Amino acid sequence: MHEHRAHGRTTRRRVTISAAFGAMVALLATGVAIFVSPVAGAGAKGSTVAVHNVTAVSPPVAGVAYGPRPEQLLDVHLPTSRPGPFPVIIYMHSGGWKAGSRAFIPDFVLRQVDRAGLAVVSIDYRLVTTAPDGSFVNSFPVPDQDVDRAIRFVKAHASTWNLDPTRVLIAGASAGGHLAALAAAAPGVFVDPTLPADLARISPRVDGVLDFVGVSDFTTFGQAGGWAPDLMSGFLDCPAARYELCDPAKVAAASVAPHVGDDAPPAFLAYGVQDSLVAPATQGVPLALAWANAREVSGRTPITTQDVELEQADCGHNVEAANLDMTAMEAWIDIVLAHPSSTTTLARAARGRPVTAPPLQ
């Protein structure tokens, strides 16, 4: 399956909002990871789930265990042209919570190592599988517990790689975008009961999150059709593998917006306007509005400077440097890292919008 790419001139919509997953099988080819599904619907506009141009790279620090399970491994990519301590992006891979690998990182994330002089830590997490009896293994909140542990581990061992534990961003794409956004919105909520005391003492709060086409609302995700019902059923361990039978408490707990409070960190959210799997209208826009509204604390700063950015890129589920506003994303990274605090509000240019949903293409 070829990835969908818009031909001709690329157009983008980016909105700074004020006050306001992924597929079934991973084909990990050299230099590119394309996630495809055997189910019908691939011909629909925006339903080609070719998730991100990514590069398989050999990191200088590979296969570090952040927990006792064989899946709990991370790689560390370090700058070579400047001294530390280095700020960090902890990256969660795509793959519908069922597939993927820490070895595959989007080019637009990995390029920040040289451009911004930051480290990229890419993690594996436990993937949802199916037991012989048909039940799901490693469903929610298991992957979220792994992300929580990894954040704590990286902070606790920052001196090992000359990292700065006070400047930590998390990022992810598709399923990984969901994991990143939920970890940022709900730090310390999904904790492995076996977490050792030395890690339990470390705060899992982060200074910002970059969420690329991540699922945010499970009350609507299953209705998208295509791969969505199967992905949702597996991740939430729904009875009879039917998303409409999912436990409402799990649906709410795994959705991001209910967790977003006024201490939520800055967020950069990017969604494809042609994406029929993780649709901006039901996933990206509502999350951006909720995030920006939560960060608007009366009297703190003007309404136009709440540092929650939503980009609506001219693409489907395949977000890459060619269809992202890289200038905006990298400016966001630079400003957030210059003001590291989970409650910092950034002074941005006066380009705020009313607190309404931005138009979709």
C-alpha positions in Angstrom: 0.0 0.0 0.0 1.3 3.4 -0.9 1.0 6.2 1.5 -1.4 9.0 0.6 0.3 12.2 -0.3 -1.2 15.4 -1.6 0.1 16.5 -4.9 0.7 20.1 -6.0 0.9 22.9 -3.6 0.7 22.0 0.1 -1.8 24.0 2.2 -2.0 24.0 5.9 -4.2 25.5 8.6 -2.7 26.3 12.0 -4.6 27.8 14.8 -3.3 29.0 18.2 -6.3 28.3 20.4 -6.8 30.5 23.4 -8.7 29.6 26.6 -9.8 27.0 25.2 -4.6 5.4 16.5 -2.1 3.2 14.0 -3.5 0.2 12.3 -3.6 -3.5 12.7 -0.3 -4.8 11.2 3.1 -3.0 11.1 5.1 -3.4 7.9 8.5 -2.2 9.2 10.5 -1.6 6.0 13.9 -0.1 5.8 13.6 3.6 6.3 9.8 3.7 6.5 7.2 2.2 8.8 3.8 1.9 7.1 0.9 0.6 9.2 -1.8 -1.1 7.2 -4.9 -3.1 7.9 -6.5 -6.1 6.1 -10.0 -4.8 6.7 -12.1 -3.0 4.1 -12.2 0.7 3.6 -8.7 1.5 2.6 -10.0 3.3 -0.5 -11.8 6.0 1.5 -10.3 9.4 1.4 -7.9 9.9 4.3 -8.2 6.3 5.4 -4.8 5.2 4.2 -3.1 4.6 7.5 0.5 5.1 6.4 1.7 6.5 9.7 4.6 8.9 9.3 7.9 8.7 7.4 10.2 7.4 10.0 13.9 6.4 10.0 15.3 3.2 11.5 18.4 4.5 13.2 21.2 3.1 15.4 21.2 5.1 18.6 24.4 5.7 20.6 22.6 4.2 23.7 20.4 1.3 22.8 18.3 -1.2 24.6 18.3 0.3 28.1 15.8 -1.5 30.4 13.5 0.9 32.2 11.6 -1.9 33.9 11.7 -5.6 34.5 9.7 -6.7 31.5 11.3 -7.5 28.2 9.2 -4.9 26.4 10.3 -2.1 28.7 13.3 -0.9 26.7 14.4 2.5 25.5 17.0 4.1 23.2 18.8 7.4 23.7 19.7 9.7 20.8 22.2 12.4 22.0 23.5 15.6 20.4 27.1 15.4 19.4 27.8 19.1 18.6 27.2 20.8 21.9 27.5 20.3 25.6 24.8 19.3 27.9 22.8 18.9 30.0 20.4 18.2 27.2 16.6 18.8 27.3 14.7 15.7 26.4 11.8 14.5 24.2 10.5 11.1 25.2 8.8 9.6 22.2 6.1 6.9 22.0 5.7 5.1 18.7 2.6 4.6 16.6 1.0 1.2 15.8 -2.6 1.1 17.1 -1.4 0.0 20.5 -0.8 -3.4 18.8 2.4 -3.0 16.8 5.4 -0.7 16.3 8.9 -0.3 17.7 11.0 2.3 19.4 13.5 1.9 16.5 11.2 3.9 14.2 11.1 7.6 14.9 9.5 10.3 12.6 12.2 12.4 10.9 10.6 15.6 12.2 11.2 14.4 15.7 14.7 13.0 15.2 15.9 16.1 13.5 15.5 18.0 16.8 18.6 16.3 18.1 20.9 18.3 15.9 18.6 21.4 15.4 17.7 22.1 19.0 20.5 20.2 20.8 18.1 18.0 22.7 18.1 14.3 23.4 15.4 12.0 22.0 14.5 9.0 24.1 12.4 6.5 22.2 10.6 3.8 24.2 8.9 0.5 23.7 5.8 -0.3 25.7 3.7 -3.4 26.2 1.5 -4.0 23.2 -2.0 -5.3 23.1 -2.1 -9.0 22.1 -4.8 -11.7 22.1 -4.7 -14.7 24.4 -5.6 -18.2 23.1 -9.1 -17.8 24.7 -9.7 -14.6 22.7 -9.2 -12.2 25.6 -7.0 -9.2 25.3 -3.6 -8.9 27.0 -1.9 -5.6 27.9 -5.0 -3.5 27.4 -5.5 -0.1 29.0 -4.0 1.0 31.3 -0.9 -1.2 30.9 0.7 0.8 28.1 0.0 4.0 30.0 1.7 2.5 33.1 4.8 1.8 31.0 4.9 5.4 29.8 4.6 6.6 33.4 7.5 4.4 34.4 9.6 5.5 31.5 9.2 9.2 32.2 10.2 8.6 35.9 13.1 6.4 34.8 14.5 9.0 32.4 14.4 11.7 35.0 15.9 9.5 37.7 18.8 8.5 35.4 19.3 11.9 33.7 22.8 12.3 34.9 23.8 9.0 33.2 23.4 10.6 29.8 23.9 14.3 30.8 20.2 15.1 30.4 18.3 17.9 32.0 15.4 16.4 34.1 13.8 19.9 34.5 13.2 20.2 30.7 11.3 17.1 29.6 8.8 17.0 26.7 6.8 13.9 25.6 5.7 13.2 22.1 3.9 10.5 20.2 2.1 9.7 16.9 -1.3 8.0 16.5 -1.5 5.5 19.4 1.7 7.0 20.8 0.1 10.4 20.5 -2.7 9.3 22.7 -0.3 7.8 25.3 1.7 11.0 25.3 -1.3 13.3 25.7 -2.8 11.2 28.5 0.5 11.0 30.3 0.8 14.8 30.1 -2.8 15.5 31.2 -2.9 12.9 34.0 0.6 12.5 35.5 0.7 9.9 38.2 -2.8 8.6 37.5 -1.8 5.4 35.7 0.9 3.9 37.8 2.2 0.3 37.7 1.4 -1.2 41.1 4.9 -2.8 41.1 6.7 0.5 40.6 9.7 0.5 42.9 10.0 3.1 45.6 13.0 4.9 44.0 10.9 5.7 40.9 7.7 6.4 42.8 9.5 9.4 44.4 10.2 10.9 40.9 7.5 13.2 39.5 6.1 12.1 36.1 5.0 15.6 35.2 6.4 17.0 32.0 6.9 20.4 30.6 5.0 20.0 27.3 3.5 17.5 24.9 3.5 17.0 21.2 0.5 14.9 20.0 0.4 13.9 16.4 -2.9 12.5 15.3 -3.5 10.9 18.6 -6.9 9.5 19.7 -8.3 11.7 22.4 -12.0 10.8 22.8 -13.1 7.2 23.0 -16.8 8.2 23.2 -16.6 9.0 19.5 -13.6 7.1 18.2 -15.3 3.7 17.6 -17.9 5.4 15.4 -15.3 6.4 12.9 -15.6 2.9 11.4 -12.8 1.2 9.5 -10.1 0.1 11.9 -11.4 2.2 14.8 -13.8 -0.4 16.3 -11.2 -3.2 16.4 -8.4 -0.9 17.8 -10.7 0.5 20.5 -12.0 -2.9 21.4 -8.5 -4.3 21.9 -7.1 -1.3 23.7 -10.0 -1.1 26.2 -10.6 -4.8 26.4 -14.3 -4.5 25.4 -16.6 -7.5 25.8 -17.0 -9.7 22.8 -14.5 -7.4 21.0 -17.4 -4.9 20.4 -16.5 -1.3 21.1 -20.2 -0.4 21.9 -20.0 -2.7 24.9 -16.9 -1.1 26.4 -17.1 -0.2 30.0 -18.1 3.5 30.1 -15.7 4.0 33.0 -12.8 2.8 30.9 -14.0 4.9 28.0 -13.9 8.0 30.2 -10.6 7.1 31.9 -8.8 6.5 28.6 -10.1 9.7 27.0 -7.8 12.7 27.4 -10.0 15.8 27.9 -11.6 14.7 31.2 -8.1 14.7 32.8 -7.0 18.1 31.5 -6.7 20.7 34.3 -5.3 24.1 34.8 -1.9 22.6 35.6 -1.7 20.9 32.2 1.5 21.6 30.4 1.7 23.4 27.0 0.5 21.3 24.1 1.2 21.2 20.3 -1.5 19.1 18.6 -1.4 18.2 14.9 -4.1 16.5 13.0 -4.8 15.8 9.3 -7.9 17.4 7.8 -8.4 14.4 5.5 -7.9 11.8 8.3 -11.1 9.7 8.6 -9.6 7.4 11.3 -8.7 10.1 13.9 -10.8 12.9 12.7 -9.9 16.4 13.8 -13.6 17.4 14.3 -14.1 14.7 16.9 -10.5 14.2 18.3 -8.1 17.2 17.6 -10.4 20.2 17.8 -12.3 19.2 21.0 -9.0 18.3 22.8 -7.4 21.6 21.8 -10.4 23.6 23.0 -10.5 21.6 26.3 -6.7 22.0 26.8 -6.7 25.7 26.1 -9.8 26.4 28.3 -8.2 24.4 31.2 -5.0 26.5 31.0 -6.8 29.8 31.0 -6.6 30.8 34.7 -8.3 34.1 35.4 -5.8 36.9 36.0 -2.7 34.8 35.0 -2.2 36.1 31.4 -4.2 37.5 28.5 -6.5 35.0 26.8 -4.4 35.0 23.7 -1.2 33.5 25.2 -2.2 30.1 26.4 0.4 28.2 24.3 -1.9 25.5 23.0 -1.4 25.1 19.3 -3.6 23.1 17.0 -2.3 22.5 13.5 -4.7 21.1 10.9 -2.4 19.8 8.2 -3.4 19.0 4.7 -3.0 15.2 4.9 -4.7 12.1 6.2 -3.3 10.0 9.0 0.2 10.3 7.6 1.8 13.3 9.3 5.3 14.2 8.2 7.6 17.1 7.8 6.3 17.8 4.3 2.8 18.6 5.6 3.6 19.9 9.1 4.3 23.6 9.8 7.8 22.8 11.0 8.6 26.4 11.7 5.6 26.6 14.1 6.4 23.3 15.7 10.0 24.1 16.3 9.3 27.6 17.6 6.9 25.9 20.1 9.6 23.5 21.2 12.2 26.3 21.7 9.8 28.5 23.7 8.6 25.7 25.9 12.1 24.5 26.7 13.1 28.1 27.5 10.3 28.3 30.1 10.2 24.8 31.6 7.3 24.5 33.9 4.1 22.5 33.7 2.1 25.7 34.6 4.1 28.2 32.6 2.1 30.4 30.2 4.1 31.6 27.3 4.1 35.1 25.9 3.4 34.6 22.2 2.6 37.0 19.4 -0.9 38.4 19.5 -2.6 36.0 17.2 -5.3 34.5 19.4 -8.7 33.4 18.1 -12.1 33.5 19.8 -12.8 30.4 21.9 -14.6 28.5 19.1 -13.8 25.5 17.0 -11.5 26.5 14.2 -12.7 25.8 10.6 -11.9 22.5 9.0 -11.0 22.3 5.3 
